[in-house]
Amino acid sequence: MQKISSINAIQVFDSRGVPTISCKVTLEDGTSASAMVPSGASTGSKEALELRDNDISYHGKSVTKAINNINNTLSALVIGKDPNNQKEIDESLISFDNTEDKSKFGANAILAISLSVAHVAAKANKIPLYEHFSRVYKDITSDSATHSMPLPMFNILNGGEHADNNIDIQEFMIIPSGAKNFTEVMRWATEIYHNLKKILQKNNHSTSVGDEGGFAPNLESNKEALKLIVDAIKETGLVPGEDVNIALDCAASEFFNGKEYILKGENEKLTSSAFVDYLDDLTKNYPIVSIEDGMDENDIEGWKILTDRLGPNCQLVGDDLFVTNKKILKDGISKEMANSILIKFNQVGSITETIETIHYANQNNFKSIISHRSGETEDTTIADLAVGLGIGQIKTGAPCRSDRVAKYNRLLWIEEESNSILLK
């Protein structure tokens, strides 16, 4: 295998018009590949540090420090190495940074190199990126991964930090659980999405969209949002709870004041136990099969109540709770919190650590969901990661906005080119 000969990073922009990093890795024979790093708005307090300049440029959001760290310092650790050695490269970067949260050089800088190395290795080996990720998974864990198409969670109605409206729950998502293949998944999802738009227009609601492409109307309550989605599913000729289910991302940390959950849109102040009652009621009245961040990341007792009550019948996903961190996940599992983990590789900062976390989840019968961030780019790495590791679930926004649809289009091509890869 040709060795890495150069690394070059530049500042580009995410879907919010905020600076982020694009990194290109080139091999000795001229083979090159690049990747881009996403950015979140609703972030967990334990996430690895996204290094920004914090000066007057771009309202403090520029990333020239992180880019200089790549071009002038970190590149020297990687040049001359075999790009197939993902773990060795990632660990050299992590060790050189030598901080718990990658704050010295920036998790965004380390991840940019990590992603680009994976891309160039796949290109040099003349294999799809998802196939390369399967190989990396086996190299790191000694276990094999089976390819599968992921079932998406489409964020079709937004609230919370992702929209300027009065809905407290951050994401209302549809899961086309009954679809026979990914092509049908996309048809159902897009038809439901457009029928929801028609219903909103009919009821004189706004059809502007939030960060992830979902509609962001002002509604009376979270229940009204769920009712509108059920209506859109029925309007599409599909059966709620059979053909299509619903998932929520509460992002509860965003409306927890340390003691109570403040639902401003409904003028409610609820204790942890009362908020569990609230969520339990929603699952009994609507076809909700998955709830992400149903409790604040530090509300340990709340998480235990939620897991005991809803865990046997509902997927309870930890995002801010676990931040794709194996050590934190291990602690959470020991405390019997949640039963699933959201995977965002920029929360932890490298492909190797991401895979190690997924592997630990697999070993402990925790489900994983590969996820985008609210600040995305046209980069489609997460689509290949979901397929290559056989994760079975992905959330990457509405069937709207190129930064979201790019991932779905990549999955459509994978299905087209690999008829043996089926929905999990």
N, C-alpha and C positions, 0 to 999 in steps of 0.2 A: 504493500500500500504506500502511495505517495505521502510524504510528510507535509505538515502544515508549514507554509512558507511566509504567510503574512496574514495580519488581521487589521481590519480598518472599520471604525465605527463613525457614524454621523448622526446628527440630530434630525429626526423626522417628526411626524405629528400623528396623534391618535385621533379617534373619532370625535373627540370633543375639541379638537384644535389645540391640544396641549402637547408640548414636546415630549418625545420619547426617543428610544435608541433603536437604530438599525445597525446591524453588525454583519460584515462580510468576512468569511474565512476563505483563503485561497491556498491550494496545494501546490507542490513543486511543479506539477505538469500544467498548471494554469486552471485546473478545475476549481470553481468557486461556487459558493452558495451563501445566502444571507437569511436573516430572520429578524423579526421585530418584537419588542417587548411591550406587553399591555400594561394598563394601569387601572387601579380600582378607586371608587369613590367611597363606597361603604366598606371600610377596611377594619380588620381585627387589630386590636392593640398589640398583639404578639407577632404580627407579620414581620418578615425581614424588611430592612430599611430600603426604601426607594430613594436613592440619593438625588437630590435636586439642589440647584445653586442657591436658592433663597436670596436672590438679589433683585434688582429692578427689572431685569430682563424677563419677559413673558410672565409678569406678575410673580416672579420668584420660582417659576416652574421649569426653567431651562435645565438641561442635563449635561452641560459642557464639562462639569467636573467628572461625572461618571464616564463620559466619552474620553476625556483625557486619561483617565485611569486605565481604560482599555488600550488606547493607542500607545501610551507612553510607559505603562508599567505591567499590566496583566498580560499583554501580548507576549512578552518575553518568556513567560511561564509555559506558553502553549506552542510557540513556534518550534518546529523540529519534532513535534510529537505526532504519533499516528492517530488520526481522527477516530479510528475504531475504538480507541481506548477511552471511552466516555467517562468512566468512573475515575480513572487516573487523572484525566484533565480536570474534571470537576473538583476532585479532592485537592488537587494542587492549588486551585484558585481559592477554595474555602479555607484551606490551611494557611495560605499566605495572608488572607484577610484577617483571620484569627480573632473574629468577634462573634458573639452569639447571634447577632442580627444582621451581619454583613454590612455594618455601618461604616467601616473604614473605606472600602472601595465602592460599595453600593450593590445591593442585590440585583438591581437592574443591569449593572455592568457585568456581573458574573453570569447572570442568566442569558444576557445577549450573546456572550461567547459560547455558553453551554448549548443553546439552541442552534447556533450557527454551525457548531462542530457536528451536531447530529445531522443537519441538513447536508453538509458537504460530504460526510461519510456515506450517506445513502446515495448521493449522486455519484460518488467515485466508485461505489460498489455496483452501480447500475441497478438498484432495487428501489421499490417505492419506500417512502419514509416510514410508512406503517410497518413494513417488513423489517426495516432497520431497528425500529423501536422494540419489536419482538426479540430481536437478537440482543439488544442492549439489556432488556429485562432479564433474559436468561444469563447474560454475563454477570449482572449485578446480583441476582437472587438465586441462581442455579435452578430456578423453576421455569417451566415453559408457559408461554401465553398463547391462547387460542384466538385467532382473529374473529371478530364479529362486528357487525354494524351496530352502532349505538342507537338506542331509542331516545329522541330528543325531548327536552322540556322547552316548549316555545313560550317565551315571555310575551304575552299578547296584551297585557294591561299593566301599567306601571303606577307605582305610588312611591311614598317614602323619599329616599335620597335620589331616586332616579327620575323624579318628575316634580314639576311645580304645581301640585294639586293638593287636595285635602284627604287623600287616601293614606292610611297609615302603613298598611302592608305593602312591602316594596315591589313584589312581583307576583302576578297571577299567571300561571303557566298551564298550557294544555299538553297532555301526553297522548298521542294517538296509539294507545296500547294495542288496539285490535288490528292495526294495519299489517298486511302480509309481507311488505318489503319497504325499503326506504323511499322508493319512488311514490308509493301510496301514502306513506307518512307525510311527504311534502305536499301532495295534492290535498289531503285532508286538512293539514295545518294552514295552508294558504287560503283554502276556501272558507274555513272557520274565521280566519283573520279578516278577510274581506266582508264576510257576513256580519262580524262584530262591528266593523266600521259602518255598515249600512244601518244597523240597529242603533248605534250611537247617534248617527246623523238624524235618524227618524225621531229620536228623543231629544233633539236639540243639544246634544253633548259635543264637546270639542273632540276632534279626531287628530289633533296634533300628537306627536309621538315623543316618548321619553328617550333616555340615553340608549336603551337597548332595543328600540323599535316598537315597543308596545304603546298602545294608546294611553293618553294621560288625562282623562276627563275629571272634572269635579263631580263626585257622587255623594250620596247621602251616607253610605256606609260600605264596609268591606263586603257585607252580604249582597248589597246591590251590584257590586262588581262581579261577584260569583254568579248571581242570577243572570246578568247580561251574557256572561260566558256560556252558561248552560243554554240560554236561548240561541246563541250563535251556533253551538254544536247541533242543536235540534234543527235549526234552519238549514244546516248543511246536509240534513238527512241521516245524521249519525246519532247513536244512542249514548247519552252521558252515562258513565259508569261501566259501559261495556266496550264500545268502540274507542271512546276518548275519556280519559281521566283528567283530574286537575291537580296541580302542585302549587304550593305557596312558598315564597321566601319572605318570611316576616321581617328579617333584619331587625329583630327585636331590640338589639343594643341601641338602635337609633332612637327608640322612644321609651327607654327605661331610665328612670332618674336615680337609680340606686336603691329605691324602695318599691316603686310601683311602675306599672306599664301605662303610659299616658296615651290613650287613643284620642287625639285631638279631633279627628274627623267625626268621632261618635260621642265626644264629650264624656269619656269614661276614664276612670282611674282604677286600675285593677292590681291586686296583689298577684304574686306568682301563681298561687293556687287558683285564683279567680281567672287569670289569663289562660291557664290550662283548661278550665271549664269552658271558657270562650272558644278556644280552639277545638275542644272536644265537640262542642255543639256544632261548629262549622262542618266537621268531618261527618257528623250524623245526618246533616241536611244537604250536603253536596258531595259529589264523588271525588273527594280529596284523598289522594294516596301517598302524598309526600309533603312534609313540612320542613323547610330549611330555617335554621336559626330561630326556632320557636321561642327561645329564651335568650336573655342577655348572656354574653360570653362568660361573665363572672357570677351569674346566678346559678351556682352549683345545685342548690336545693331545688330550685325551679326546674332545672334540667332533669333531676331525678324524679320529680313528680310527673313531669311530662312523659318521660320514658316509661315509667311504670304504667301510666294511664293509657297512652296512645301507642307505645312501642310495639305491642303484640300485633297491631293491625295497620300500622302506618309507618312509612319510611320517615325517620327523623334524622335530618341531615345537619351535621356540624360544619359550619363554614368559619365564621369568626371564632367559634369554639375551639377548632383544631388547627386552623391556618396551615393545612398541608404539612404539618410538622409531626414526624414520627414520635418524638418524645412526648409531645402534648397529647397526641392520639392515644398513646400507650396509657398515659395517666387517666384520660377520659374513659377508656374502656374499663380500666380497673375500678372506676367509680360508677360504672354502669350508666353512662350518659350517652344518649342517642344510639343509633344503630347503623349510621351511614356517615360518610365523609365527603365533602366537596373538595375537589382537587383543582387548585390554581397554582401553576408552577411559579408564578412570581411572588406568591406568599412565602415561599421557602428559598427560592433563588437558584435552583439547578435541576437539570434533568435527573441526575443520580438521586438526589434527596427526594424528588417527587416519586420516582419509581420505588424507592425504599419504603416510603409511606404507603403507597398503593399495595405493595407486597405485604406489609404488616396488616393492613386492613383485610386483605384476602385471607391471611392466616387466621384471623379472628372473626371470620364470617361477617365482617362489615362490608356493606356495599360502597362502591365509589362512584362518583359522578364527575366527569371531566367538565371543567367550566371555563368560560371566557371571563373577562372583566368588563366593567361598564365603559372604560376607556380602551377601545380595541383598535386594531389595524386590520389591513387586508391579509395579514399573516394567517395561515390555515393549519399551523402545527398541531393544534389541539384535536383537529379532526383525525389526523393520522395517529396521534397518541391514543385516542379512544379506540380506534380499530385495532391497532397493533397490540394493545394490551388486553383486548377483549373486555373492556370495562362494562359495556352494555348500556351506559347512560351518558348523555351529554346535554349541557345547557349552554346555548350560545345565542340567545336572544330571539326576537321575533323573526318571521320570514319577511323582513323589511330592513333596509339599510345595507349597503354593500359590505360594511365591516362585519355584519352578522351573516348575511347570505353567502359570503365567500366560503364560510365553513360548511354550510349545507351543500353548496355547489361542489366542493371538494369531495364530500361524502357521496354525492350522486355519481361522480366520476369513478370513485373507488368501486361502487356497486356495479357500474357499467363494465369496468375492466376486470372484475373479479367475481364472477357469478357464484363462486363457492362461498363467498363471505355473506352470511345471512344475519338478519336481525337476531339479537340475543334474546 
